[in-house]
Amino acid sequence: MLRLHNTLTRQKEEFRPLDPKNVRMYVCGPTVYDRIHIGNARPIVVFDVLFRLLRRQYGAAQVKYVRNITDIDDKINNRAKERGVAIGALTAETTRWFHEDIAELGCLPPSVEPTATGTIAEIKAMIETLVEKGYAYEAQGHVLFHVPAMMERPPLPQHVYGLLSRKNRDDLIAGARVDVAPYKKDPADFVLWKPSTPDLPGWDSPWGRGRPGWHIECSAMARTHLGETFDIHAGGLDLVFPHHENEIAQSECCNGRPFVRYWLHNGFIERGGEKMAKSVGNIDKVRDLLDEFPGEALRLLLLKTHYRSPLEFTKEGLREAKADLDYFYRALARVANVEAEQGVEPAGALEALNDDLNTAVALASLHYNSGLALKEDDPAKVRAAKAIIAAEGALLGLLQSSPDAWFRWQPPKSPAAIDEKKIAELIDLRLAARNAKNFKEADRIRTELAQQGVILEDGPTGTTWRRAS
Ligand SMILES: [Zn+2]
């Protein structure tokens, strides 16, 4: 039984999908104007584990995971101007970078990855309905959601504005900017549509040429692909207010139905005791870290802390994660030729993940079973351990490469990079020398490779190599 912490109730609740044959989840994706940093990667990785868990529980074909690309935003427009590139070229390039980065973090692609620019008709339809129902109004080319209208006339009993973030009227007014735009009827009102000047992206609409606000993009993409009510909506803690609160307001007032049943939010990544953020200037971009560490070490680091807790990011932590993976892969190497036991359940990791995605405890189980694979002599226990490691690794999205590939990994931009083709040639030359009983030459080749950090291992099936650690 899966239990998840629901931000709506601030409690762990048993997860029961509306339809077990169609389990639906939405995660807010990136705004594509720059490389993602490790803080942006955290929700993508932790909710990838949830996706894997749901697929295991309900069947891969029964789970629909939607993660959007926000490709309309003022940050995008400004960056394109700074760099002197077309907006479409910037968003296409940044989207490609995002896909490359998260693939190296071992994330499965979502079932659907909609874009805001591909959902304009649906966005406009929702705004029109909100205006018709009296929850939104037009002012100076803008369309605004009117928060007091929802307060006075909740779309569902008790579904007033502020339900998710637990903000009251005073908080909302205090939170609104000091200089409230003059066209707003109420300081808490927020933008659904805004006018575009000719140099900015824009679409024709009943309110003139313009572009959507960020919140309505997600409401429309979610409704288009998951329906009016769905199971899980997730994202970073900083999205609770205003983004997710506003998504609920728009969707429920438009549809007249409950929007989302379980809201999940991951904690912040911190660096030097402060939240990692571009505005603070303490970010580590994923690509820069991938130049130094394998993506799997980044993934493991993100999973060693429970997703709701803050995570203090350090390079030392990444080195430890890499050392943990060395241990797991050494265990896999030792049992490489052992036949895995059939029908073994990854019970330890499953129990931990079913308890609100407790990845830290699931990893402890993976450690324990790797220890068995490394040290145990009883063949039955080793066969069971091998099966459990494989199943737990699949659930966590870890250990998906071979021990050989893991131990050969080298930083892509390292000046001391080892040429794999060259190594293969030298191994062949050494074999030829040995066959010719020229042991002096064979030893010389072994020494030459060792000086480059390459360790040869002669086994019954031939010679393999790994990097010296
Ligand atoms: Zn969103």
Residues whose N, C-alpha, C, O or C-beta is under 5 A from the ligand:
A	BS01	ZN	C28 C218
